Amino acid sequence: MKCPDCKGDGKIFAIGCGKKGPQMISFDCELCAATGKIGKEKATWVKLGEKMREDRVARGLVLRKEAKRRGMDPLMLSKMERGILQPIRG
């Protein structure tokens, strides 16, 4: 399956500050490990993570408050919601 983050390119882009001001910077895609593809298991993680985020937003919670409620680091929860780490219920 084509990676939903990088759209199969293996790279993601962000705006960063360079010597000449703002510029586009490319990074290896973390979700697919720069391969451009994800397997069935990761695709399931992405779907579960999207559901987790939808539920959190519907309850009006920001990521930091939800992470605190779950007793975890906000970065870990963010990676779960993005499908990079296997989501855990709770």
Backbone torsions as a table, in degrees:
resi	resn	phi	psi	omega
1	MET	NA	139.8	178.0
2	LYS	-67.6	137.2	-179.4
3	CYS	-63.6	128.3	179.9
4	PRO	-72.5	-21.0	-179.1
5	ASP	-79.0	-50.5	-175.1
6	CYS	-99.4	-1.5	180.0
7	LYS	59.0	31.1	176.9
8	GLY	89.4	-1.7	-178.4
9	ASP	-82.7	-21.3	-177.2
10	GLY	81.6	-5.0	-179.7
11	LYS	-127.6	146.7	170.4
12	ILE	-120.4	158.7	-174.7
13	PHE	-125.1	147.7	177.1
14	ALA	-143.1	160.5	175.2
15	ILE	-92.5	126.9	179.5
16	GLY	-131.2	170.7	179.7
17	CYS	-94.1	127.7	177.2
18	GLY	-120.2	-174.4	-179.5
19	LYS	-63.1	-28.1	-178.9
20	LYS	-104.2	20.0	180.0
21	GLY	99.8	-161.7	-177.7
22	PRO	-59.9	138.5	177.7
23	GLN	-151.1	158.7	177.2
24	MET	-79.3	133.1	179.0
25	ILE	-122.2	135.3	178.2
26	SER	-101.4	146.8	178.1
27	PHE	-132.6	152.4	171.3
28	ASP	-64.6	137.8	179.0
29	CYS	-67.7	127.0	-178.1
30	GLU	-77.0	-32.4	-176.8
31	LEU	-64.9	-46.5	-176.4
32	CYS	-102.7	5.3	-177.1
33	ALA	56.8	39.0	175.9
34	ALA	67.1	17.9	178.6
35	THR	-90.3	-22.1	-177.8
36	GLY	88.0	-5.9	-178.2
37	LYS	-133.5	149.6	173.5
38	ILE	-126.8	151.1	179.1
39	GLY	-84.2	-179.6	-178.6
40	LYS	-61.4	-40.1	-178.7
41	GLU	-63.2	-47.0	179.0
42	LYS	-65.3	-35.7	177.5
43	ALA	-61.2	-38.3	176.3
44	THR	-65.5	-41.2	178.2
45	TRP	-60.5	-42.0	-179.3
46	VAL	-61.3	-45.2	-179.6
47	LYS	-64.7	-43.4	177.9
48	LEU	-64.2	-41.2	178.8
49	GLY	-63.2	-40.7	177.1
50	GLU	-61.4	-41.4	178.6
51	LYS	-64.9	-41.5	177.8
52	MET	-59.0	-45.6	-179.5
53	ARG	-64.0	-45.3	178.6
54	GLU	-57.7	-44.9	179.6
55	ASP	-63.8	-42.6	179.8
56	ARG	-63.5	-46.4	-179.4
57	VAL	-65.0	-39.3	178.6
58	ALA	-62.2	-30.6	177.3
59	ARG	-83.9	-2.7	177.3
60	GLY	77.2	24.3	-178.3
61	LEU	-102.3	136.7	172.0
62	VAL	-80.8	161.1	-174.9
63	LEU	-56.0	-43.4	-178.5
64	ARG	-61.9	-40.9	179.7
65	LYS	-68.3	-39.0	178.5
66	GLU	-67.1	-40.1	178.2
67	ALA	-62.8	-41.7	179.0
68	LYS	-63.9	-41.8	179.2
69	ARG	-61.4	-37.0	-179.5
70	ARG	-83.8	-10.3	-179.2
71	GLY	73.4	37.9	-179.6
72	MET	-135.8	166.7	177.9
73	ASP	-70.2	137.8	178.3
74	PRO	-57.0	-35.2	178.8
75	LEU	-63.4	-39.7	178.8
76	MET	-63.2	-44.8	178.4
77	LEU	-64.0	-41.2	178.2
78	SER	-59.3	-44.0	179.8
79	LYS	-65.8	-33.9	176.1
80	MET	-66.7	-45.0	-179.3
81	GLU	-64.9	-25.6	179.4
82	ARG	-93.2	-3.4	177.4
83	GLY	84.3	8.3	-179.7
84	ILE	-78.0	-38.4	173.9
85	LEU	-110.2	150.6	178.5
86	GLN	-63.6	122.5	179.5
87	PRO	-65.8	144.7	173.3
88	ILE	-119.5	142.4	-179.1
89	ARG	-79.5	155.7	176.3
90	GLY	155.7	NA	NA
